[in-house]
């Protein structure tokens, strides 16, 4: 119980830090165990944020879904945490787990307020910095400094210096020795919102049954690429060309109202349309601005344009 209270406090402090620095936030949805806790937008920056007291609790599957959702919505995944199993997160350092950037709340707030990204990031073996390899190459050529001399100054091998020239990161000690010798700045800041943006390795698709399986197969036949989610307030992201839809599935009124409220709120922040598919639709055409489409209505549609037209007609 104490851990849950500390996490709730960290979540609220993270929300305050984002709101204070001009971000438009999704409302708290109150659900635990999801791949993200909030979405936040400021101008062209969209953050998909997970808050954890101990960041070691971030599972591979959760990290994968967080990254895929962020990439599909043209945003950045981010975990805000306090500690790992071995101690507190250091301020001014970017950590990562399964390719998701992790910051302490003070580091996030300083970056948002001051606009100065951290320089250090954590990786196996310690803390590292990114060297400006083009500047290092230019300085070496202009001053005719040999690889051997740079290796002696930095305390590393010639091969390692060659790798620095090709873009490999260095420890802070090595970077400081090279900067002092060359009397030029070489360390590059690391933008946590653009950190480790490598392609995401696939994980097994969730097992689908019943109406959900039928629905996603139908959407794919109509021309959508459907990305099912497991730990999200919506059930899938459905995309085609420039359109991405937050897609929900519900078959009970009480579930429908609650889910529509959460999805509608997230939809406004991420600036994407949303839709809820139901087995049978009652009188309502939409809930909280989220269009409702019934199974039989979907079955009669001929292509993706029909789906998008109905969404446009019914959204509030």
NUKE-56255 format. One line per 8 residues: number of its first residue (from 1); their letters; for each residue x, y, z of C-alpha. Coordinates in steps of 0.1 Angstrom, whole numbers, plus 5000, padded with zeros to 4 digits. Layout:
BEGIN
NUM> a> X,Y,Z | ...
//
This chain:
BEGIN
1> xxxxxxxx> 5000,5000,5000 | 5029,5024,5009 | 5045,5017,4974 | 5012,5025,4957 | 5009,5058,4976 | 5045,5068,4966 | 5038,5060,4930 | 5006,5081,4931
9> xxxxxxxx> 5026,5109,4946 | 5052,5106,4918 | 5025,5105,4892 | 5009,5136,4905 | 5043,5154,4907 | 5050,5144,4871 | 5016,5157,4860 | 5023,5190,4878
17> xxxxxxxx> 5058,5193,4862 | 5043,5188,4827 | 5013,5212,4833 | 5036,5238,4847 | 5057,5238,4816 | 5028,5242,4792 | 5017,5207,4784 | 4981,5198,4777
25> xxxxxxxx> 4975,5165,4797 | 4950,5137,4796 | 4930,5133,4827 | 4939,5105,4852 | 4922,5073,4841 | 4927,5055,4874 | 4937,5022,4859 | 4968,5004,4870
33> xxxxxxxx> 4991,4981,4851 | 4987,4999,4817 | 5015,5006,4793 | 5011,5043,4799 | 4996,5066,4826 | 4991,5098,4807 | 4996,5115,4774 | 5009,5151,4772
41> xxxxxxxx> 5012,5175,4742 | 5030,5208,4739 | 5031,5222,4703 | 5046,5194,4682 | 5059,5174,4712 | 5037,5144,4722 | 5048,5123,4751 | 5034,5089,4760
49> xxxxxxxx> 5043,5087,4797 | 5046,5058,4822 | 5054,5065,4858 | 5071,5039,4880 | 5086,5043,4914 | 5111,5014,4907 | 5119,5014,4870 | 5130,4978,4871
57> xxxxxxxx> 5093,4970,4872 | 5090,4980,4835 | 5085,4946,4817 | 5097,4940,4782 | 5061,4936,4768 | 5050,4969,4784 | 5081,4987,4770 | 5074,4973,4735
65> xxxxxxxx> 5037,4984,4736 | 5047,5018,4749 | 5072,5023,4721 | 5049,5010,4694 | 5020,5033,4706 | 5043,5063,4707 | 5057,5056,4672 | 5022,5051,4657
73> xxxxxxxx> 5010,5083,4673 | 5041,5102,4662 | 5051,5108,4698 | 5079,5099,4722 | 5078,5072,4749 | 5090,5082,4783 | 5093,5066,4818 | 5095,5088,4848
81> xxxxxxxx> 5109,5070,4879 | 5127,5074,4912 | 5150,5044,4915 | 5162,5011,4903 | 5168,4980,4925 | 5203,4993,4933 | 5196,5029,4942 | 5181,5062,4933
89> xxxxxxxx> 5182,5075,4898 | 5208,5102,4894 | 5196,5136,4883 | 5209,5148,4849 | 5212,5113,4836 | 5191,5095,4809 | 5185,5058,4817 | 5169,5033,4795
97> xxxxxxxx> 5152,4999,4798 | 5143,4979,4767 | 5150,5010,4746 | 5126,5033,4765 | 5142,5065,4779 | 5139,5069,4817 | 5143,5102,4836 | 5140,5112,4873
105> xxxxxxxx> 5113,5138,4878 | 5138,5166,4886 | 5157,5158,4854 | 5125,5160,4834 | 5115,5193,4850 | 5149,5209,4845 | 5148,5199,4808 | 5113,5212,4803
113> xxxxxxxx> 5120,5245,4822 | 5155,5253,4810 | 5154,5236,4776 | 5189,5221,4782 | 5190,5183,4776 | 5211,5160,4798 | 5246,5151,4786 | 5250,5118,4805
121> xxxxxxxx> 5232,5085,4798 | 5234,5052,4815 | 5244,5020,4797 | 5260,4987,4808 | 5294,4996,4823 | 5286,5031,4836 | 5277,5066,4824 | 5285,5077,4789
129> xxxxxxxx> 5284,5108,4767 | 5279,5113,4730 | 5309,5128,4713 | 5307,5152,4684 | 5326,5128,4660 | 5327,5153,4631 | 5342,5180,4654 | 5367,5154,4667
137> xxxxxxxx> 5377,5145,4631 | 5380,5181,4621 | 5402,5191,4651 | 5425,5160,4646 | 5430,5169,4609 | 5434,5206,4614 | 5459,5201,4641 | 5475,5170,4626
145> xxxxxxxx> 5471,5150,4658 | 5479,5113,4654 | 5456,5085,4666 | 5484,5074,4690 | 5486,5109,4706 | 5448,5110,4712 | 5449,5074,4725 | 5476,5084,4750
153> xxxxxxxx> 5457,5115,4761 | 5424,5096,4765 | 5440,5065,4781 | 5424,5042,4755 | 5436,5022,4725 | 5440,5036,4689 | 5411,5013,4678 | 5389,5029,4704
161> xxxxxxxx> 5398,5064,4692 | 5390,5053,4657 | 5356,5042,4670 | 5350,5076,4686 | 5357,5092,4652 | 5331,5069,4637 | 5305,5079,4663 | 5309,5056,4693
169> xxxxxxxx> 5301,5071,4727 | 5327,5076,4755 | 5329,5078,4792 | 5328,5112,4808 | 5364,5109,4819 | 5376,5102,4784 | 5356,5130,4769 | 5369,5155,4795
177> xxxxxxxx> 5405,5145,4787 | 5400,5150,4750 | 5382,5183,4755 | 5410,5196,4778 | 5437,5186,4753 | 5420,5200,4723 | 5405,5230,4742 | 5372,5226,4724
185> xxxxxxxx> 5338,5212,4735 | 5331,5177,4722 | 5302,5164,4743 | 5267,5166,4727 | 5235,5169,4746 | 5211,5140,4745 | 5174,5148,4738 | 5154,5123,4759
193> xxxxxxxx> 5124,5127,4735 | 5146,5115,4706 | 5166,5089,4725 | 5172,5054,4712 | 5146,5057,4684 | 5157,5024,4668 | 5132,5000,4651 | 5112,4981,4676
201> xxxxxxxx> 5116,4943,4676 | 5083,4925,4673 | 5066,4906,4701 | 5038,4880,4697 | 5004,4895,4689 | 4978,4892,4716 | 4954,4862,4713 | 4921,4875,4699
209> xxxxxxxx> 4887,4859,4702 | 4850,4865,4693 | 4839,4900,4682 | 4873,4915,4687 | 4889,4891,4663 | 4861,4894,4638 | 4863,4932,4640 | 4901,4935,4635
217> xxxxxxxx> 4900,4911,4606 | 4872,4931,4590 | 4891,4964,4594 | 4922,4949,4578 | 4901,4937,4548 | 4887,4972,4545 | 4923,4986,4542 | 4934,4994,4578
225> xxxxxxxx> 4966,4983,4594 | 4954,4972,4629 | 4978,4972,4659 | 4961,4954,4688 | 4971,4966,4723 | 4971,4946,4755 | 4977,4972,4782 | 4960,5003,4769
233> xxxxxxxx> 4927,5022,4775 | 4919,5015,4739 | 4920,4981,4722 | 4939,4989,4690 | 4953,5016,4668 | 4939,5014,4632 | 4959,5032,4606 | 4957,5040,4568
241> xxxxxxxx> 4976,5067,4550 | 4974,5098,4571 | 4947,5085,4594 | 4952,5068,4628 | 4921,5059,4649 | 4921,5051,4686 | 4899,5020,4684 | 4878,5006,4712
249> xxxxxxxx> 4857,4974,4715 | 4829,4971,4740 | 4798,4949,4744 | 4783,4962,4776 | 4768,4996,4783 | 4786,5001,4816 | 4819,4992,4801 | 4812,5014,4770
257> xxxxxxxx> 4806,5046,4789 | 4837,5043,4810 | 4859,5033,4781 | 4845,5060,4758 | 4852,5087,4785 | 4889,5077,4787 | 4894,5072,4750 | 4877,5106,4742
265> xxxxxxxx> 4900,5124,4765 | 4932,5108,4752 | 4920,5114,4716 | 4918,5151,4722 | 4954,5153,4735 | 4970,5131,4708 | 4949,5148,4681 | 4936,5116,4665
273> xxxxxxxx> 4900,5105,4660 | 4886,5077,4680 | 4859,5051,4674 | 4841,5025,4695 | 4828,4993,4679 | 4799,4975,4696 | 4780,4943,4690 | 4747,4961,4690
281> xxxxxxxx> 4742,4998,4690 | 4713,5014,4710 | 4699,5048,4700 | 4731,5067,4707 | 4753,5075,4677 | 4783,5086,4699 | 4793,5089,4735 | 4814,5119,4747
289> xxxxxxxx> 4822,5126,4710 | 4834,5091,4703 | 4814,5076,4674 | 4797,5042,4679 | 4796,5017,4651 | 4777,4984,4654 | 4788,4950,4640 | 4761,4950,4613
297> xxxxxxxx> 4770,4985,4602 | 4806,4975,4598 | 4797,4944,4578 | 4779,4966,4553 | 4809,4988,4546 | 4828,4984,4514 | 4861,5001,4521 | 4880,5023,4546
305> xxxxxxxx> 4863,5055,4532 | 4830,5042,4544 | 4844,5038,4579 | 4859,5072,4580 | 4828,5088,4566 | 4806,5073,4593 | 4831,5084,4620 | 4831,5120,4606
313> xxxx> 4793,5120,4606 | 4789,5108,4642 | 4818,5124,4661 | 4807,5152,4684
//
